[in-house]
Amino acid sequence: MQQGQPSRTALGAARARAFHQTEDAPHIFADPLAVTIAGAATAAVASTERPDDDGIPAEARLFLAMRHRFAEDALAKAAGGIRQVVVLGAGLDTFAYRNPYPDLTVFEVDHPATQAWKRDRLADAGIAVPAELRFVPVDFETGTLAEGLAAVGFSRTEPAFFLWLGVVQYLTPDAVEATLRYIVEHGAAAQVVFDYSEPPSALPAPHQPMVEALAQVMERLGEPWLSLFTVDDITAKLQTIGFDEIEDLDWRQMIARYAPDSPAADLVGGHVLRAAHTGHVEVLAP
């Protein structure tokens, strides 16, 4: 990853979301800003690739669409009872700029240089920054998530929803656990949606060589997979930390919910998961 720019995976995910809007069937996840932000980002890195197609396999693109649909469906169900949502490792995510909930403040967390680069791309694309958005620049080598959020008015005594997509497998296990503990220690009720992948050893034998080869590619690109979990491992971790409710969908369950007619096969053992807890203090009335 080049300093001050999104990772190749973040840029690829943005292009995949854009391609999904115009080419994929079934159309699972609506993002009217996807093509615009992907185009601005592609132009800024002087890429010769089409902004709406980076060669991502259709199965991987389908997974990206399903994870976003799952996350934003869960947020829609929670929206009446929360006023703050945190987008962790925001990258080129566009939720904050199409947020349909007028009482919801969005906190975008990312590395300061990467966040500054994104803000320039938003300006290039003519995408307005809404008043309900708070940028949270956090350099984890010198600061913490708690400090960054506190500095921009995030309340630990009001319910919150955390979006954490496309990030977990690139973090160390200690960093994953630290973030989950921050969320579960939130004073009021909180939910988090994140995606994760299983280790090759947990997958069917025919899929293991392909996943191992993909992992080697990511390592060569400087974005190695550092945290992979079996279902039992992530469930035990969440329960031990203190989450009260866990909803975990594997590929088969996601396909059944969002694309029942699709013949697409699982490539990397991807899951999307929602974990929630009821809070630890009484929330003060507004």
N, C-alpha and C positions, 0 to 999 in steps of 0.2 A: 504494500500500500504506500503510495506517495504521500508525503507530509501535506496535510491540508486538503486532501482529496478523499472522497469516499473509497472504501475498499472495492476491489473488483467484484466481490460478491454483492455489495450494496448497489453498485452501478448495474450489474447484471440483473439483479432483482427488479430494479426500476424499469429496465427495458422489458423484462418479462411481464411486468404488470401492464405496461403500455401495449405490448403485443396482444395480451389477453383481451384488452378492450375492443380490439378491432378484428381479430382473426380467430380466436378460439371458440369452440362450441363443445359443450354448453358454456354460456357466459355466466360465471359464478359470482364474480366480485366486481362491483362497479366502482371505478375510480376515474372521474371525469378529468382529473388533472394529471393522470399518469403519462399520457403521451407528451404533454407540454413540458413537464419536469424532466422526463427522460431525454427529450430533444435538447433542452438547454444543457444538461449534464454531458451528453455525448459531444456536443459542439465544444464545450469548454475543455475537454481532454483531447481534442483534435482526433477523435476516433473516426475511422472510416466505416465503422459498423452502422447499420441502420439503427436509429434510436428506438424503434419499435420491435427489433428482433436481434438478439445476440446469440442465436444458435442454441439456446437452452432447450434440452429435450422437452417434448410436449408433456411427458409425465412429471418432470420437475416443475414446469410452469403450472401444471394443474395443482400440484401440491402447494405452490406459493399462493395461488388463488384461493384454495380451500382454507389455508391457514388464516388468511386475512378475513375471509368471510366468517369463519368461526369466531375470530377475535372481535370483529365489529358487531356480529350478532349478539355475542355475550355482553359487549358494552351497551348495546341498545337496550337489553333487558335490565341493565343496572342503572341506566342513565337517569331515571326518575329519582334515584336515591343518592346520587353522588354529584359533586360539583367540581371535581378535579380528576384529571387523567394524566398519567405520566407515560411518555413514550421513551423507553430506554434504548439507547443506541439508535436514535431516530433515523440517521442516514438520510435517504431521500424519500422517506415516508411522507404522505400528503394528508393524513387524517386532519391535522390541525387546520389546514387551509380549506377544508370542506366540511368542517365540524357542523353538524346540523342541530346541535343542542346549545341554545343561546346562553344557558346558565352554567355551562361547563368550561372551566379553564383548563387549557392544555399546557403541560410542561414538557418541552422537548429537551432531552438530555443527550449530549454528545461531547466529543473532544472539542476544545475551543477552536482549533484550526479547521477541523472538518465542518464544524457548525458555521464558521465564517464563510467557508467555501459554498456551503449550501445556500446561505443567505444571498450571496452574489448570484447564484443560479436562479433563485426565486426572482430576483430583480431582473435578470436577463429574460426570464420567461413571462414577466408581467404578472406574477402571482402575488397578490396582496398579503401582507402579514396581518392577521386579524388581531383586534385588541385583546381577545381572550387568550392569546398565546404568550407563554413565558419561555424564553430561551434559557437553558441551564447549561452553561459551558463547564464541563468537569474534566480536569486532567487527573486521572486516578493515581498518577505518580506523585502528585503534590496535594491533592484534596480528596474529598469523599462525596459520595452521593448525598448523604445527609446534609453536609455543609452546603453543597450546591443548591439543593432544593430549598433549604431554609432561607438562603439568601434572596430568593425571589418570591417568598410568601407562601410556600407550600405548607399546609396545615397538617400536623400529625394527629389532630383530634377531630378531623372531619373525614368521612368515608372517601376512599380513593380507588381508582382502577389503574392498573399498570399494564401497558402493552410492551411486550419484550420479544419481538419477532426477528428471526434470522441472526441471533446473537449468541445464544447459549453455547453452541458447540465450538465457538472460537474463543471461549473464555476458559481459564483454569477452573478445576473443580472448587478450589477455595473461593474464587471470585463469584462463581455461581451461588455457592452457599451463602456468602456474605450478602449478596443482593436479596436472596430469598429471606434471609433473617431480617434484613431491613424492612421488607414488606410485611412479614408476619409480626414484627414488633410495632407496626403502625397502631396507634392508640385506638382508632376507630376501625370499623369493618373495612376490609380491603380484598381485592381480587387481583390476580395476575394471570395473563394468558401468555404462554411462550411455546415455542416448538423445540423439539429435540430429536436426535437420531439415535438409533440403537447401534451398539458395536457390531462389527462384521460377524463376530462369533455367535451373535444372537439371531442372525438372519438365516434363511434357508441356504443350504450349501451352494446352489447355482448362482446366488446373488453375491456371495462373498468376494470372489475375485474382482468383480466390477467395482464394488464399494472400496475395496482395498486400493485399487488403481486410482479411483477418484480421490481418495485421501492423499495419495502420493502427489497427485497433481496439485491439490490445494497447498500441500507443504512446499512444493517448488515455487508456488506463487507467493509464498510468505504469509499464507493465511491457514495455518494447520488446524485440524480439528483437535481440540484439547479436551473436550468433555462430551463423552458419549455415555448413554445410560440404558440399561435394560428397564423394562416396565417395573419390575419388582424393586430395582434400586432407586428409581426416582420416586416411586410411591412411598417407600420406606423413608427416604430423606425428607419428603414433604410432611409426612405424618410426624416424624421425630421432631422436626423444626416447630410444628404447631399449627399446620393448616387443618381446617375442619372439614373441608369439602374438596374433592378432587374429581375432575372430569377429564379423562384421557381418551382421545380418539386416535386409533391407528389408521393406516391407509384404507383398509376395508371398510371401516366405520365411516370415514370421511366420504368415500365414494358412495356408500349407501345413502348418506344424508344429502350430498350436494350434486352428485353426478351418477345416478344409479344405472344409466345406460352406457357409461363409459367402459371400454375394455382395457383402459390403461393399467399397467402393472406397477406395483411399488418397486422403486429402484434402490432406495437407501434406508428403508426402515424408519421413515419419518413419522413423527407424532405431533399433534397439537394438544395442548393441555391447559385447562383452567383450574387454578387452585384458589381457594377463598378461606378467609377466617372471619370470625364475627366481631373481632375487636377486643380491646382490653380495658378501655375506660368508657365512661358514659360520655357520649358526644354532646357538647353544649348546643343549645338551640341557637339558630342564627339570629 
